Amino acid sequence: MEQVVVVDQLGKPIGAEEKIRAHADGGVLHLAFCILVFDPAGQLLLQRRADEKYHFSGLWSNTCCGHPRPGEGVCEAGQRRLSEEFGIRMELEPRAHFTYFAEDPVSGLAEYEFAHVLVGRAGASVRPAPDPSEIGAWAWTPVSSVVDATRSHGERYTPWFRQLLEEQPVAHWAMG
């Protein structure tokens, strides 16, 4: 049974909860991360969540998201999930954090997360090898195109990704 780290409003760990239970009944605030991987041209690696995902399935989002396990560091957890989902191994640099809440009308589950934003740089030799149970499609996309698309077709993107693009200097991070 996978567990997540429950946190207070400042992101300080205060306990642990079973992962699905932490997302049920309006959710409980827990630790998470959102990864943004950029290629040498500054394009962002996007994923469309697999149709089999337990919530927010079929929506486009940032490169990878996940939860640290109790006792696991945020960057360590990010590297683990990036490898599991995309088959990519790289260093990740913490850049920011934000809190968000979003309910999935299809599954009834909620995301209530204190999320750390982690940035990675993909060299020319990086070749994504996505796990189809996690990722339905993927694309390298200019940040300006992603921002425009989330504004004009927001329903196609995860709510946390839209919030991240609105609140954080993602275009700046794309350039180094």
Helices and strands as residue ranges (DSSP letters): E 3-7, E 13-18, H 19-23, E 30-38, E 44-49, E 60-61, E 64-66, H 74-86, E 93-103, E 110-121, E 135-141, H 143-152, G 154-156, H 159-167, H 170-174
